[in-house]
Amino acid sequence: MIRRKFTLALGALLAAATLLPAQADNKTITLASLEWPPYTGAKLTEQGASVAVAKAAFKAMGYELKVQFFPWSRAVQLGKSDPGYAGYFPEYDSADLRKEFTLSDPMGNGPLGLAQRVDTPFSWNSINDLSAKKIGVVQDYVNTTEFDARVASKQQKVDVAIDDGKNLVKLGAGRLDLAVVDSNVFNYLMKTDPELKPFAGKLAMNAKVLEDKKLFICFKKDAEGQRIAKIFNEGLKKIDVNAIMAKRLGS
């Protein structure tokens, strides 16, 4: 009996020791993202404004956030299906996304607009005014509800690129009339992307904004995703999101 009790106790200790690393790992959250400076980027200070916000919110709750960067479509799929990732970000809200993901509370915002060529400025009042224009969009990006609905119903001509930089190159070369892009992303790329140097001073943001978009983290739509989203949302309440964003966006 004494030997049996010792064996059971030893077994319990070994099991506890085996569980310790897993428990420690549970304090580390991994998210997928993309190169979308100045919001996210592997080589940016604190990996960008949105990553800085996300890390600060999780840190406020005693968690560490690790972010890995991929092409956008890959990031979305990893966030949705790969058990190694709790989700992906940053993302715009949409009804379709909420069917597949648990969205966090807003973690900042960015002005989504239209880039244009300086020599062909475009004035518009409603989304209908854009229908005759060929507009560049990024593959698998959510834009605005109204704009995306018009694209889906083939009421809006679009040309798809893999990222914002490629869209702006097409715009500068005259292959597009306009390109959907966040104005902070536009400003960053025009300053830093070598492919856009030939178009310096030739591209600008249209004065009218499509929408000031809120940014979110998309967590998996399961009990664990909901649990992590709740932790993150509590962390957001403990930090100054606007101050962190402003510091990293240089405003």
Secondary structure, 3 states (H helix, E strand, C coil): CHHHHHHHHHHHHHHHHHHHHHHHHCCEEEEEECCECCCECCCCHHHCHHHHHHHHHHHHCCCEEEEEECCHHHHHHHHHHCCCCCEEEEECCCHHHHHHEEECCCCCEEEEEEEEECCCCCCCCCHHHHCCCCEEEECCCCCCHHHHHHHHCCCCCEEEECCHHHHHHHHHCCCCCEEEEEHHHHHHHHHHCHHHHHHCCCEEECCCCCEEEECEEEEECCHHHHHHHHHHHHHHCCCCHHHHHHHHHCC
